[in-house]
Every structure is written in structure tokens, then in C-alpha cells.
């Protein structure tokens, strides 16, 4: 394979700032369809840009595409200051306009890339450039509030904000003074997770906010106000007229929003091509490096689950050939997902799956559901008597995050399908479980938890986890979520609780695809913390980010169930001849 590379081309933005850009051109006269990636992580690491979940640049060039990689503003060798999300819309539009004027570009452009590179795509797509034909956002979000920085229930995604914020602060520091004391503080946070996460007030993050002031802005905007609305592309679906290939992982911090972007664009995209051209590919992966093989400490999904087996590069090429080049004969699956439990890939007609039947599993028991040894049950019929399970949530002693949808950057952290047995022995974790299953139960789609709760505090959190209990006793996490009580009706207008009064909360537990096999049990965990996946609610009803250690208050929290308070787990069951659920 022969090609031409032009390094550090200076592309001017509307305010005069020049962004450093590399260009790979195939051998031949051109012009060529062009694929653009905009990254804060360094444009010079060619191939997959250091991320095996991304396609191979050289395969794109070999297929006849020009490839353009750009350092976003304030990163790499681009001028300016890096302020996350602030300039990606305008700078993306200006870069697309620049491409349209290059003789080697045939006026048909696609964008690709993962994580922050996906933010850059969504924010460029709402600018409605005439040359942009398709995007391929990998493990990312069109709503940065919902993921990864906060959550659909309003809690701060503390692990994501502080871990990614530390890495970004280090990159900013390297471009400026490289103060050794600042560098030491930042590196210490990565090597000592308790130093990174435990200190209060949360708003006082030292070198992180000094080197990356944006992190302080995230902490200062707990509501989904104008700060977040201005950078949310999902709110502007009607302005996005291009197809998208959405790639995600069941244990990725973005997965709920990856899937929501697909469904929102299918319904509300700004053109028939956008609505028809949405594609979804999800595997059993997390965001962290080293999980592309589908193998985790407590659960392995087999060789067929790997990124390589999923053929990420091939999926991108087929998508771009169809929607950038316009080759209508290209085979193109709308939805391809890895189903855990049976550990196999499936091609589906759409998402949610057309055969989905949302089914209630009611919480029950005599009020002693504390720990996995308690009396909490999940049943298909609501119990005949009312009861309540009570636990003390102490923010000084939060339930630790074990696996799950975390970035896992700090030392000792790991993501994915971890065994939850270690937390299920705590008396501040309620466990509700089915009997041992006699038949497979297929759960694929959006999982919701409806709780009737009361608290001694004016504000507190309720968390949920869906768990697959294996015959050998492993309690493997599938998906999780949290609801901050003050945001139970609105993310923009918080409303405190009246202590002792029962309220209904709906908790988004995200999405999964799992077959619970015979001999397994379905288990639901309910608690009030999952730390540091999410920040700790201080239970004061005040500003959580500025509360200190002295403000922390213990909350006595109750989950009510029975005829008067039908708390329930809503599972997306899939009807099939082999699933008599």
C-alpha cells in the first residue's frame, strides 16, 4: 500500500486560531471521499490512534478514502486553549468547510472516532454542513450531562469527571509551565484513588480545576441548565440530517446514551436518510483499555466477543461505503448486539427489539431484605401485604463501586461484569431475588426500577443494580443506575423531600442484553450509594459540591412495597418459542 502523508497542515478557524492537521491521501489522482477524526488525544498515533476499539486508518486509505486527523483546539500541536465542548461545533464546521475547498476532497465527508472524538462529531453534525454525509460515534454521547459527566438521575459521575479531568489537566499542564508540584498532585490522585475521590468539599479539587477550570464548571452546574443544554446535540435531532453508526459496550460509561442517541435519531432525525441510516453495534466491552477481548476478572465472554471478532474496521467501511460513497448494494445490518448469557452475536431488525414485552417484577418480603441473606423477593405478582425495608445510608461509609460502568483510570479500579457478592453482605444494601430459574429468561433492552421510598433526609439517593446470580454463587453485575431524590420530577427544577413522606421514584438502570439461564437467579440490589461511580449525596438538601465532612448526615431510608406501594423492576423480556417467561 502506498500513500502520501502531509503532517501539521495549519487549518484556520473563523477566529484565526490554527489547528494542526494530518492528511493521508491514497495513491492515485483523486479527488477522494474523505474521513475526518478530531481528537484531543494526539493525532500522530496513526493506525487506531492507540485505541483498539477504533477502526484502522490504513484500511480506510487502502479502501480509497482520504483520511484527515486533527488536534482539537488547545491540544497536541493546535493553537488555543482546550475547553471541553466549547468549540467543537464551530471548529468542526470550519474544518468541514476547509475540506470542501481542497482539490483532493470530492465533497463527501464522514467523521469517526470514540469518546471525546464522538462529542466532536455530534457537535459538528448539528451545524448541518453540506459536505458531511455520515458520522460514526464510538462509545460516546450526544448529551454530555446524561453521560458521562452526570447521569439521567442527576448525580455526578464522579469517577468519570475526576479521572478524565485529571488526565486532561495533565495534558494542559504539559503545554504550559509543567509545574512539578502540580504534576505530582495530579499523578498522586491517579495512584491513590482515595486521595482523588474522598476529600471534601468536592468542589475543592486543587490542581484539577486549576489546570482545567471546566471541571469546576461541571461541579458548579448540578442541574441540566443552559451550561449543559447549549452543548447537547440530542436536543437538536431535527438539525442532524446524517446517518450514524453507533458503537457501544454493555459496560461502557456511555452505553445508555449511545442507545438513546440511536433511538432518538431513528424517530426525530432531520432527514429520511438520517432516520433510516441509524446503525447500532454493541459488544460486551467497557470504556477502559484492555477490555477489547471481552475478558474480565469475574466473567469471560469468549473469543467471539472480542473487538477483532466484531470486525470494527469492516463495520465502519461498510457504513461509510453505503452513506458516504453512496454504494447501495453494500450489506448493512441495522442492529448487531452481543447477547450475554448465551454469549453470541445477533442481528436484529431494530432497537428496542420488536418482540420486547416490558414486564413487572414486584419487590416483596417481610421487611428484612438487607444483604443477600435477607428475605427480599422478586415476584410476577404484587404482594398481598404492605411492608417496608429500612437501611441507614451513611455518606462516610458509602457502598463501594465494584466493576460496572466506570472509566477505571485510577490504580486498583476495574470495570465490567464484577461479582457483587462483596457488597451484598452490607446491611445498607437491599437484595430482592427470584427463585432459581427453571427456564431461560431473555432480557434485552432498557431496564427501569420504580421505587416507592421515604427518607429521614430532605434529599438522598437511591441506586439500583440488575445482577445475574450464577449457580456457583457469583453475582455478576449487568447494569446499574441512580436517582437523586431532588431531581425525581425534573433535572432543571429540584424539589426536596418532606422527611417521612413516601414518593415514587423512577430509576433508569440503563440497558443490557442477557439470557438468565436455568439454574441462575435474577437479583436486584437497592442502596443509596455507588461510590465513586457516582458522588455521595450528603443528605443535607444543600449544595453537595460545597458540603464539607462536617455536613455529612446519616439518612434512614425506606423502600416500601406491596399493594399500596407497588415497587417494581421493569424488565424488557423477549418473547421467543424457547423463552416461556
C-alpha positions, 0 to 999 in steps of 0.5 A: 500500500502506498500513500502520501502523508502531509503532517501539521497542515495549519487549518484556520478557524473563523477566529484565526486560531490554527489547528494542526492537521494530518492528511493521508491521501491514497495513491492515485489522482483523486479527488477522494471521499474523505474521513475526518477524526478530531481528537484531543488525544494526539493525532500522530498515533496513526493506525487506531490512534492507540485505541483498539476499539477504533477502526484502522486508518490504513484500511480506510486509505487502502479502501480509497478514502482520504483520511484527515486527523486533527488536534482539537483546539488547545491540544497536541500541536493546535493553537488555543486553549482546550475547553471541553465542548466549547468549540467543537461545533464551530471548529468542526464546521470550519474544518468541514468547510476547509475540506470542501475547498481542497482539490483532493476532497470530492465533497463527501465527508464522514467523521469517526472516532470514540469518546471525546472524538464522538462529542466532536462529531455530534457537535459538528453534525448539528451545524448541518454542513453540506459536505458531511454525509455520515458520522460514526460515534464510538462509545460516546454521547450526544448529551454530555450531562446524561453521560458521562459527566452526570447521569439521567438521575442527576448525580455526578459521575464522579469517577468519570469527571475526576479521572478524565479531568485529571488526565486532561489537566495533565495534558494542559499542564504539559503545554504550559509551565509543567509545574512539578508540584502540580504534576505530582498532585495530579499523578498522586490522585491517579495512584491513590484513588482515595486521595482523588475521590474522598476529600471534601468539599468536592468542589475543592479539587486543587490542581484539577480545576486549576489546570482545567477550570471546566471541571469546576464548571461541571461541579458548579452546574448540578442541574441540566441548565443552559451550561449543559443544554447549549452543548447537547446535540440530542436536543437538536435531532431535527438539525442532524440530517446524517446517518450514524453508526453507533458503537457501544459496550454493555459496560461502557460509561456511555452505553445508555446514551449511545442507545438513546442517541440511536433511538432518538435519531431513528424517530426525530432525525432531520432527514429520511436518510438520517432516520433510516441510516441509524446503525447500532453495534454493541459488544460486551466491552467497557470504556477502559483499555484492555477490555477489547477481548471481552475478558474480565476478572469475574466473567469471560465472554469468549473469543467471539466477543472480542473487538477483532471478532466484531470486525470494527474496521469492516463495520465502519467501511461498510457504513461509510461505503453505503452513506458516504460513497453512496454504494447501495448494494453494500450489506448493512445490518441495522442492529448487531448486539452481543447477547450475554448469557448465551454469549453470541452475536445477533442481528436484529431488525431494530432497537428496542427489539420488536418482540420486547414485552416490558414486564413487572417484577414486584419487590416483596418480603417481610421487611428484612431484605438487607444483604443477600441473606435477607428475605427480599423477593422478586415476584410476577405478582404484587404482594398481598401485604404492605411492608417496608425495608429500612437501611441507614445510608451513611455518606462516610461509609458509602457502598463501594463501586465494584466493576460496572460502568466506570472509566477505571483510570485510577490504580486498583479500579476495574470495570465490567461484569464484577461479582457483587457478592462483596457488597451484598453482605452490607446491611445498607444494601437491599437484595430482592431475588427470584427463585432459581430459574427453571427456564431461560429468561431473555432480557434485552433492552432498557431496564427501569426500577420504580421505587416507592421510598421515604427518607429521614433526609430532605434529599438522598439517593437511591441506586439500583443494580440488575445482577445475574446470580450464577449457580456457583454463587457469583453475582455478576453485575449487568447494569446499574443506575441512580436517582437523586431524590431532588431531581425525581420530577425534573433535572432543571427544577429540584424539589426536596423531600418532606422527611417521612413522606413516601414518593415514587421514584423512577430509576433508569438502570440503563440497558443490557442484553442477557439470557438468565439461564436455568439454574441462575437467579435474577437479583436486584440490589437497592442502596443509596450509594455507588461510590465513586461511580457516582458522588455521595449525596450528603443528605443535607438538601444543600449544595453537595459540591460545597458540603464539607465532612462536617455536613455529612448526615446519616439518612434512614431510608425506606423502600416500601412495597406491596399493594399500596406501594407497588415497587417494581423492576421493569424488565424488557423480556423477549418473547421467543418459542424457547423463552416461556417467561 
